[in-house]
Amino acid sequence: MLDKYIPEAPVPLHHKDAYTLLISVLLSAQCTDERVNKTTPYLFKLADNPYDMIKLSVDEIREIIKPCGLSPMKSKGIYGLSKILVEKYNGEVPASFEALEALPATGHKTASVVMTQWFGIPAFPVDTHIHRLAYRWGLSTGKNVEQTEKDLKRLIPQEKWNKAHLQIIYYGRKYCPARGHNWTECPICSKYMRRTLRD
């Protein structure tokens, strides 16, 4: 059904390499992709690599990214991870879950997005939207995103993880929103709910 209703699922955050994707995903925490995409052009015009980023101060970064929310924490994270990339990885983003998750302000979900969308390594990033939909559709009873990730990885073939996590996000926005949701108008919910009521 995801392939039918969301045949194409491009990465919604604008980026040109692993570093700009990493920064964009970090900024997207509790912020819309649209807002991030409006903010990053100015930031990346000044600094689209870790060497230029650490030439800016934390305060300068914070002023630029304010529209994305949580700017005090995010600006420190961006500066801190950029400094580590320069000092430890020759300015390159490491293709390792362990190395990425050790960076400031870079959690498992952010690392998973970079690993799967840039490096092509199988991962299934689960944010609050995917967590909500997986529960709504009966795919997981997980009380947290970690459990939901395990359930979805078990149910969905590994070769589809990369695309499926984006398809779920796009599908949720178009057909299955958190608020004002009418299950009879959602192809997945209407089919699932009818089956549940019949059973």
HELIX and SHEET records of a PDB file:
HELIX    1   1 LEU A    2  TYR A    5  1                                   4    
HELIX    2   2 ALA A   18  LEU A   27  1                                  10    
HELIX    3   3 ASP A   33  LEU A   46  1                                  14    
HELIX    4   4 PRO A   50  MET A   53  1                                   4    
HELIX    5   5 VAL A   58  ILE A   65  1                                   8    
HELIX    6   6 LYS A   66  CYS A   68  5                                   3    
HELIX    7   7 SER A   71  TYR A   89  1                                  19    
HELIX    8   8 PHE A   97  GLU A  101  1                                   5    
HELIX    9   9 HIS A  108  GLN A  117  1                                  10    
HELIX   10  10 THR A  128  ARG A  136  1                                   9    
HELIX   11  11 VAL A  145  LEU A  155  1                                  11    
HELIX   12  12 GLN A  158  LYS A  160  5                                   3    
HELIX   13  13 TRP A  161  TYR A  175  1                                  15    
HELIX   14  14 TRP A  183  GLU A  185  5                                   3    
HELIX   15  15 PRO A  187  ARG A  198  1                                  12    
END                                                                             
